[in-house]
Amino acid sequence: AWHESRCQENALGDLKKGTSYGILQIYGPTWCEPSRYWPDGYLQTKNVIEQCEDLFDPALAVVAARYIVNEGGFEQWSTYAAAVNE
């Protein structure tokens, strides 16, 4: 959370490539926006959130992160290597 948003729960990032939401900067185009593989959004299909903006709630963001880690590992966050090597 520190590397992604400096622990700011209302953080918005990656605005030129798509939006990342909340304290853990969960990337909308991959995890909460409709896609070819997840027409309702991955996290919506897993009943974690109803809309991307729900990721501003730190508790929901942590639950969402668990699903993301289970699906693709911690490497889904670009700051993973920096956090591990600190």
C-alpha positions as a printed Julia matrix, in Angstrom:
86×3 Matrix{Float64}:
   0.0     0.0     0.0
   2.87    2.37    0.77
   4.54    1.85   -2.6
   1.29    2.02   -4.53
  -0.54    4.98   -2.97
   1.4     6.15    0.08
  -1.55    4.57    1.95
  -4.11    7.0     0.56
  -7.42    5.21    0.25
  -8.82    7.65   -2.33
  -5.82    7.44   -4.71
  -6.37    7.32   -8.46
  -3.47    6.31  -10.67
  -2.38    5.24  -14.17
  -4.81    7.74  -15.67
  -3.24    7.68  -19.15
  -3.41    3.87  -19.45
  -6.61    3.15  -17.53
  -7.47    3.85  -13.93
  -6.05    2.21  -10.81
  -8.14    2.55   -7.67
  -7.57    2.98   -3.97
  -4.95    2.19   -1.41
  -3.66   -0.83   -3.35
  -4.01    0.76   -6.81
  -6.0    -2.09   -8.34
  -5.95   -1.68  -12.12
  -9.46   -1.23  -13.45
  -9.03   -2.51  -17.03
  -7.76   -5.85  -15.74
  -9.72   -6.38  -12.54
 -12.97   -4.42  -12.39
 -13.93   -3.28  -15.87
 -15.76   -5.5   -18.34
 -13.49   -7.53  -20.6
 -13.71  -10.31  -23.13
 -12.99  -12.87  -20.39
 -15.01  -11.24  -17.6
 -18.0    -9.41  -19.17
 -19.11   -8.1   -15.78
 -15.56   -7.5   -14.5
 -13.4   -10.05  -12.66
 -14.0    -8.72   -9.14
 -17.71   -8.27   -9.81
 -17.98  -11.85  -11.04
 -16.3   -12.99   -7.82
 -18.84  -10.89   -5.84
 -16.13   -8.78   -4.22
 -17.34   -5.38   -5.47
 -20.18   -3.92   -7.5
 -18.19   -1.17   -9.24
 -14.54   -0.1    -9.47
 -15.08    2.82   -7.1
 -15.81    0.31   -4.32
 -12.04   -0.23   -4.24
 -11.7     3.09   -2.41
 -12.83    1.14    0.68
  -9.58   -0.29    2.1
 -11.33   -3.38    3.5
 -12.77   -4.26    0.09
  -9.44   -3.49   -1.57
  -7.69   -6.03    0.67
 -10.3    -8.68   -0.13
  -9.94   -7.86   -3.83
  -6.15   -8.13   -3.54
  -6.49  -11.65   -2.15
  -8.43  -12.68   -5.25
  -5.88  -10.98   -7.51
  -2.94  -12.68   -5.78
  -4.69  -16.05   -6.07
  -5.27  -15.42   -9.78
  -1.91  -13.98  -10.79
   0.46  -13.5    -7.86
   1.91  -10.4    -6.25
   3.6    -9.58   -9.54
   0.28   -8.06  -10.65
   1.54   -4.91   -8.91
   4.37   -3.07  -10.64
   5.8    -2.04   -7.27
   6.15   -5.61   -6.01
   9.88   -5.89   -6.68
  10.6    -2.55   -4.98
   8.6    -3.56   -1.92
  10.33   -6.94   -1.61
  13.82   -5.49   -2.08
  13.42   -2.73    0.46
